[in-house]
Amino acid sequence: MKNRQKQTVALLRSKMIDFKYFAITLLCVGSFFYLGTILPTGDKAMIDTFVYMGATIMFLGMSIVFFSLSKKYKKILAEMDDQDSLQQ
């Protein structure tokens, strides 16, 4: 029983860390797209600005989703740790 619980904790911890890394990466990519909208270039069409802003919103939205998933798994791990400490 303990071995199965350790495997579950390890799986949840790895998911939490992976989701946090995904979120940070998406946040960085979204920031670069935002820089593409605010930096002046010679012949930037209005459609380019809309595409860059759409990509910025999409990447930042996905980043928020992955941060919330990471927080959810962190909360589950904390609850499991509390239950484990109460049982001992």
N, C-alpha and C positions, 0 to 999 in steps of 0.2 A: 504494500500500500504506500509506503514512504517513497519507494522508487518511482512509482507512477506520479506521485505528487511532485517530486523533484523534476521529472521530465516535463510536467505541465508548467511548472514555474520557469524552467529554462526556456520552453517554447514561448511563453508569454513575454518573458524578458527580451528575447531576441526579436519578437514582433514589435515590442515597444521601441526598441532601439532602431530597428529598421524604419519604422514609420516616422520616427523623429528625423532620421537622416534624409528620407524622402522629402519630408516637409521643408527641411532646410535647403535642400537642393532646388526644389520648386520655387522657394522664396527667392533664391539667388537668380534663377532664370527669369522669373517674373520681374525682378528689379532691372535686369538687363533690357527686357522688352520695354519697360517704362522709360529707361534712359533713351531708348530709340525714339520714343515719342517726343521727348522734351529737347533733345539735342537738335540744333538747326542743321539742316543740310540744304544744298542748293536747289535741287528739284524734287522735293518730296511732295507727292500728291496727297490729297485729303484721304483717299482710300487707304494709303499706307498708314496714316495716323490711326484710322479706325481699326485696322488690322492689328497694329501694335497694341492699342488699348484693349482690344478684345483678347489678345493673347495674354496681356498683363492680368486682366481680370480672371481669366481662366486659370492661369498658373497660381495666382494668389489664392483663389478659391479652393483649388486642389490642395494647396499648402495648408489652409485652414482645416480642411477635412482630415488630412494626415496628422496634424497637430492634435486634433480632437481625438482621433483614434489612439494616438500614443498616450494621451492623458487618460483615456478609458482603460487601457491595459495597465497603466501605472496604478490606477485606482484599484483595479482587480487584484494586482499583486500586493498592494498594501492591505487589502482586506484579507487575502490569503495569509499574509504574514501575521496579521492580528489574530486570526483564528488559530494559527499554528502556535503562537505564543500563549494563547489562552489554554490550549489543550495540554501544554507541558507544564 
